[in-house]
């Protein structure tokens, strides 16, 4: 679902550039014709890869911390149970 939203956002941004005349300004410059489109798509791709990596990384850190704390608490429980005298 997030892929759909990000694709729509990229499309709306490009549509805004076309309607406001930004693309017409680029056409007057000696550039490779698809350069503005390719640049916008590559920029969005890098931005979404960084955001996705940060999201997956933070979820991984939370899960790893949860697993580590569970092991610590289980070990502590076993230790306390065996040494309750």
C-alpha positions in Angstrom: 0.0 0.0 0.0 2.8 2.4 0.8 4.3 1.7 -2.7 1.0 2.9 -4.2 1.0 6.1 -2.1 4.6 6.9 -2.9 4.0 6.3 -6.6 1.0 8.6 -6.6 3.1 11.2 -4.8 5.8 11.0 -7.4 3.2 11.3 -10.2 1.5 14.3 -8.5 4.9 16.1 -8.1 5.7 15.5 -11.8 2.2 16.7 -12.8 2.7 19.9 -10.8 6.0 20.5 -12.5 4.4 20.1 -15.9 1.5 22.4 -15.2 3.6 25.1 -13.6 6.0 25.2 -16.5 9.1 23.7 -14.9 9.4 21.1 -17.6 9.1 23.8 -20.3 12.0 25.6 -18.8 14.1 22.4 -18.8 13.3 21.9 -22.5 14.9 25.2 -23.4 18.2 24.1 -21.8 20.7 21.9 -23.6 19.9 18.8 -21.5 19.2 15.2 -22.3 15.4 15.3 -22.8 14.4 12.7 -20.2 16.9 14.1 -17.6 14.3 15.9 -15.4 12.1 12.8 -15.3 15.0 10.4 -14.6 16.4 12.7 -12.0 13.1 13.0 -10.2 12.5 9.2 -10.2 16.1 8.4 -9.1 15.8 11.0 -6.3 12.5 9.5 -5.1 13.9 6.0 -5.3 16.9 6.9 -3.1 14.6 8.7 -0.7 12.3 5.7 -0.3 15.1 3.3 0.0 16.6 5.3 2.9 13.2 5.5 4.5 12.5 1.8 4.1 16.0 0.9 5.4 15.4 3.1 8.5 12.0 1.5 9.1 13.2 -2.1 8.7 16.3 -1.3 10.8 14.3 0.2 13.6 11.9 -2.7 13.7 14.9 -5.1 13.7 16.4 -3.2 16.7 13.2 -3.4 18.6 12.8 -7.1 17.9 16.4 -7.9 18.8 16.1 -5.9 22.0 12.9 -7.7 22.9 14.4 -11.1 22.3 17.6 -10.2 24.3 15.5 -8.9 27.2 13.3 -12.0 27.1 16.5 -14.2 27.4 17.8 -12.1 30.2 14.5 -12.3 32.2 14.2 -16.0 31.5 17.7 -16.6 32.8 17.1 -14.4 35.8 13.8 -16.3 36.6 15.5 -19.6 36.4 18.4 -18.4 38.6 16.0 -17.0 41.2 13.9 -20.1 41.2 16.8 -22.4 41.8 18.3 -20.2 44.5 15.3 -19.2 46.4 16.6 -20.6 49.7 
